[in-house]
C-alpha cells in the first residue's frame, strides 16, 4: 500500500529566467527575480517568465508585459563585481532617466533592493558588501551610501 508523503521542507523555487539568445549580455549576471518583483511591484508567484534576449529583457507577469534594459538591474553579490564597462552602461541608463527625476542616480527601488538583500543574506561579509557598494557609489547619493554601508556593517557583525 502506498502512503502519501508530506514534504516538510519547502522546495527551492524554480528559476523563471529563460535565456533565448546564444549570446549572453554582460549584465545578465545581475538578473534576479527579486529585482523584477521590486521593479514592477509584483510578487514572485505573479511572474510567468523572464526572457533574456541578446540586448533586452522581456518580462511577462500578471499585469506586466514589458521590455526592460539589462542596465535596469542592480549588481548583486555572488558574481563578478561590476567593472568600468558595466558602470558606463548604468551611467548611460541613469542619464536616460535623468530629466531631474533621479538626478542621474539609480532608481529609488535599488535602495530598497539592497536593504532587503542585506536583511536576507548572511553568507557574505561586510567587506564584500563594501566592495560592491564602492564599485557603484556613483549610483547613490552620499546619504544613501552611508545608510547602506552602516546597514551592511551592523547586519554582518550581529
Secondary structure by P-SEA (a helix, b strand, c coil): cbbbbbbcccccccccccccccccccccccccaaaaaaaaccccccccbbbbcccccccccccccccccccccccccccccccaaaaaaaaaaaaaacccccccccccaaaaaaaaaaaccccccaaaaaaaaaaacccccaaaaaaaaaaaaaaaac
